[in-house]
Amino acid sequence: MQNTSFNSRRRSMSAAKPAFRSRSGGGGGGRPMGGRKNNRRGTFIHPSKFINKAVKQAEQVQYDAKHVFADFPFSTVLQGNIDKKGYTQPSPIQDQAIMPILEGRDVIGLANTGTGKTAAFILPIIERLSGITARPTVLIMAPTRELAEQIDEQFRSFAQGMKLYSTLCVGGMNIERQIRELRRRPHVVIGTPGRLKDLLQRNVFNLNDMTTLVLDEADRMLDMGFINDIRAIVSKMPSDRQTLFFSATITPTIESLVHAFLKDPVTVSVRTSETSEHVEQDIVEAGSKEEKLQLLTDMLSDAAYDRVLVFGETKFGVQRLADALTRAGHPSTAIHGNKTQPQRQRALRAFKASEVKVLVATDVAARGLDIPNVSHVINFDQPATYEDYIHRIGRTGRGGARGIAYTFVEAPRTHRNY
């Protein structure tokens, strides 16, 4: 690092360990830094967990694809849309999942976010929709509005010129408009479990004609408490259907869903080790909020910080931080629960297009978003759990690229026991 004020606040693991103790006086069961009373923030995370010095750049094993996109039996129009994007060789999940899906098989896809899994199911679904008159035909469920929006964007892009239509059904957007679009009988319905269940309860959403179900980021949907909504929705679908199930992990609960929803599935596993193993991690000590902001501003002045994802704890704090960074000369945007869906979409597009350098977010952005080439992840506020930490820093260091993550912690001089 070039910035000396920032370097002076970094500490090695051995130096950090003695200075930080559980505030309960025990082995990690006390409140986290800052003494917040939010129930989700009940687990102390030792600062040494945020440090990973012995990192070498990930060595990528070259995947030997069995196909090129031209090998798949896609229609001329669909293949043309693929060609327009410059896609020639599929990613591992695409290479292995497309043919079973085209054949009508149920598929379990185990893959990390950012591996191209959306196209792995969208492309064969578009091909199978060609010539089908009964609709809606396909239901795709995703855990967040942002991921549902990304799936819808990819569907519309790949289906261009094929007279196939989709409807996005997520919270935070006008439900009356969604009802009107459902009445036009789109081929594909893409939505979040909560809004889909709401539409079902209003009797404006009929699942009788559904032939395909996709559960994307299934583990995340379960983490967010959607399991009962998912079961309620799927119970309304025909049992004779194709089910595609994508997840980064397999837990006992997910296994029970697999057994309940899928028939003789093909399992495609391209999941890699946690991205944290490939991300250089360190802490930054600060004694006050003002010092944190100054240090963050100093860090962002380094040219190496070209696309930075900053995580905060609260909606209001995230917005204030984005505004403060912009005033300090670092163009920033924010994404959080108080933003409308169009506002969140605009913020993501601006960040992806490098119109702004910094995206400040609550944990809503920690999973399910495909944000390429994030150079740094900075935890301005510490995560609730270590699992949340892993999800956050997984936004950088993807595809074997070098990733860097920093986490702000209290300076030892301000620490006191409770």
N, C-alpha and C positions, 0 to 999 in steps of 0.2 A: 504494500500500500504506500502511496506517496504522501498522504495527508498526515502530518505529524501529530496534530491535535487528536485525530482519531486513533492513531497508533498508540498514543500514550494511555488510552483508556482500555486497550485490549489486554487481557491477562491470559496466561497459560492455564491449562487444566490444573496443574499442581499448585499454582498460586491461588486459584479460585476456590478450591475445595475447602480449606480451613475457614474461609471468611464467611461462608453461607451455611446456615443450619435451619432445620425445620422450625418454624415459629411456634410449634406446639412443644418443642423440646424433644420430640420423638424422632422416629425414623422416616419422616416424610409425610405425615398425616395432617400437618397444619395447613393454614391458609397460604396461598402463594404470595409472591412479592406484592406489596401494596395493600394487603389486608382486605381485599374485596370480599363481599359477602354473597356474591352470586354463587348459587349452588353448583353450577358447572365448574367453578373455579375452586374446588375444594381440595385439590391435590397439589402439593408442593413439588416442583421439579427442580432438582439440584442444577445449578448453572453448569456443572461439568458435563451434563447431558447435552448441552448446546455447543459443545466443542468437539471438533473432529479434525485434528491436525494431520494425522498420518493418512493423507488422502493422495492417491495417484489418480491421474486421469483414467477414466474407465476404458478398458480395452474392449473394443467391440468385436465380437465374433461375426464375421461376414455371413449373413443369411443367404443361403443358396435357394432362391425361389424356384419352385417347380413350374410356375407359369409366368407368362407376361399377360397383361390385360387383354391383349388381342386373342389369347387362347380361349378365353371364356366365351360361352355362346350368348353374347349380348347382341341386341338388335343394332342395326346400323346407326340409328339416332343416338342410342345410349353410348355406344362405343365412340361416336363422334364427340359427345359431351365429355367423355373421359379424356379423349385426345386433346381437346381444347385446354384442359387443365395441365397438360404436359405429363400425365401419368402414364408410365410404361410398365414398370415393374411393381407388383403389389408388395405391401408390407407383409410380414409373417402371418398376422391374423387374417389379412385379406386373402393371402395365398392359400391358406388352409381352410377358411370358413366359407368362401364364396360358393364353391361347388356343392358342398352338402346342403347349403341353404337353397341353391337353385334346384336341387333334387327333391326339395320338400321335407328334408330331415329336420328334426328338432336338434338344436345346437346349444352346447354350453361353451361359451367363449371366456377363457380366463386370460385377461390382458390388462395391463396398466393403462391409465389415461394417457392419451397422446401417441397411441400405437396405430392409429388409423382404423379403429374398430367401427366407427360410425359408417364409413364407406363399406366396411366388410359386410354390414347387413343392409345398408341402404341400396347398394347396387343390385344385388340379387332380388331384393324386394321390388325395385322398379321394373326389372325384367319380368318377374312373375306377374306384375300388375298389368302388363301389356295385354290388351284385348279383353280384360275383365270388365263386365258391366255392373255386377252387383257391388254396391258400395254403401257406407264405408267398409273397407276390407281389412285394413291394417291398423292396429293400435300399438303405439310406441309410448312406453312410460319411462320417464327420467326423473331423477331426484330434485333437480333445480330448474328454475325458469331459464337460466342461462344455457344449460345443457340442452334443454328442449328447443330453445331458439336456434342453437347451433345445428341440431339435427334437422330442424325444419329448413334452415338455410341450405344445408347440403342436399336435402331431398329436392328442393326447388331448383338448385343449380344442376344436379345430375339429370333431372327429369325435364329439363327445358325442351320445349317443342314436342313433348309426348302426350299432351292433353291429360296429364295426371295432376291431381290437386290435393293439397293438404290443408289442415286446419290446426292451428296452435291453440291449445287449451291450458292456460296456466293462470295462476293467481297474479294479482297486480295489474291485470288488463281487463277491459270492459267485457263482462260476462254476457251481456246482451248481444254484443257483436259476435262472440263465439257461438252463441245459440243460433244466430242467423246463419253463420257459416256451416254449422252442423246440419241445419235443415237443407242445405244445398247438397248434402251427401258427398263429402269429399272422399277420395280414395284412402287417404291416410289421416289418422288423428294422432297428434303428438301432444303429450301433456304430462303434467305432474299429477300424482295420485290424489292429492287433496281436491284440486279443481275438477278432475275427472269424476270423482265420487259425488261432488256437488252437482254436476251436470246430470249424472245418473239419477240422483234423488229428485231432480226437477222434471224427470221423465222426458228430457229433450235429447237423450243420447241412447241410441239403441245399439246393443252389441250383438244382436242376433246374426248379422251377416259377417261378423269378423272371422276371417280365416287365418290371420297371422297376429301373434302377440310378441312384442319385443320388450324385454325388461333390461334397460341399460343402467349400468352402475347399480346393480341390485344390492350390493353390500352397503352402499351409501344410502339407498332408500330405507333399508332396514335400520341403519344407524340413526336416521332422522325420524323413526317411529311410524313409518308408513305401512308396516306389515299388515295391519288390519284393513286398511284402505285397499291395499293390493289384493288381498284375499277376497274382499267384497266385490271388487271390480271383476276379477278373473272368474268368480263364481257365476257371473252373468254371461260369460262367453261360451260359445259352443265347445264341447269337449273335443270335437274333431277339428283340430286346428294345428297350425305349425307354431311352435314356441321357440323363441331365440332368447337366450339368457346370458347376459354379459356381466361379469363381476371381476374385481381385482383379487378377491379372496373367497375362500369357501369356508363357511362356519357351519356348525350344526343346524342353525336356523335356516341358512341358505340351502343346505342339503335337504331339509324337510320340504322347502319350496320346490326344489328340483324334482323330488320324487312326486310331489303333488301335481305339478304343472306340466312336466315333460314326459314324453314317451320315447323310449329307446334312443336317447340323445347321443349325438356325436360330440365328443369333448375335444376342443381345440385349446391347447394351453401354450401361450407364448409369454406368460408372465415372467418378468425379470425380478431380480432382487430389489429391495427398497432403494429408491433413488438416493436416500440419505447417505448410502455408502459411497456415492460418487460426488457428494457435495462437500466442499470445504466449509466447515462451520466454526464460528467463534462468537465470543460475547463482547459487548461494548458496555462499559460501566458508566452510569450517570447518576448524579446525586439529586436531580430534580427534573421536573417536566421541561423546564426552560433549558436545562443543560442537554436533555435528550434531543430537543428540537434543534439546538445549535449544532450538536454533533452530527445529527442526521443531515442537516443542511451542508455541513462541511464535507461529509461523505459523498453527497450527491454532486459536489463540485468536481469530483474526480471524473475524468473523461471515461474511465472504465465502466462507470455506472450508466449504461446506455438504455437499459429497459429494466426498471426496478419495480418490484411488487412489494408494497409495505403493508403489513397487517396490524390492525388496531382492534381494540376490544369492543367498543361501542359504536353505534351508528353516528351519534353526535361527535364523538372524538375523531372518528375517521374523516368526517366532513370538515371539521375544524383543521385537522392536520393537512388535508389536501389543499385547503384554502391558504394556509400559512406557507406551505411549500411553494405554491404558485406565486405568492407575494414576494417570496425570497428569491425568485428567479428560476425556479425549477417547475416548469409546467406540469401540473398534476390534475388527475381526475379521481373521483371516488365512486365506489360501488358498495351499497349497503341497503338494508331493508326499507329505509324511508324513500328510496328512489323509486319512481315509477318504472315499469318495465321498459318503456321507450328510452328513458333516461339511462338505465343500466346498459341497454344495448348500445347507445351512443358512446357511453364511457368506455365500454370494451372495444368498440370499433376504433375509437381514437387512440387507445393504447396499442392495439395490434398494428395500426397504421403508423405508429411512431409520431403521431401528432402531439402526444404528450409523453414525457419521459417516465412519469411515475403514476402507478395505479395504487391508490390506498384503498384497502378493502377490509371488511369484516370477514369472518370465516366462511361466509356464503360463497366466497370465491376460491376457497382452499381446494375444493375437489370438483371434478366434472367439467372444468373449463379447459379448453384447448388454447393456451396462450403460448405461442412459440417464442423461443429465443429470449427468455427472461434471464438477464445476466446476474441479478441479485435478488434474493428474498431477504427482507429486513423485518424482524418481529419487533415493532415499536412497542407493542404491548405483548406480554408473554401469552402463549396459548393456554387453554384450559387444561389440556392433558398432553401427554407426550405423543399420543396418537395424532392429536391435532397438529402438533409440531411437525411430525413426519409428513402429514398431508400438505402443510403449508410449504415446507422447503422442497417438496416434490415438484413445485412449479418451476424449479431451475435444475440445471444439470441433466436435462433430458436428452435421450438419444446418444448418450456418451459424451455430450458436450460438458465443458467445465462449468460447474455451478458453485456459487458462493452464497452463504447464508449467515446473517448476523442477528443476534438477539440481545436486546437491551436488558440489563439487569441493574439492580440497585448497587451503588458503590458501597463497599464495606463500611465506610465511615458513617453512612446513614442507616446502617442495619442495626436493629435492636431486637431482642427476644421479647416474646409476649408471655 
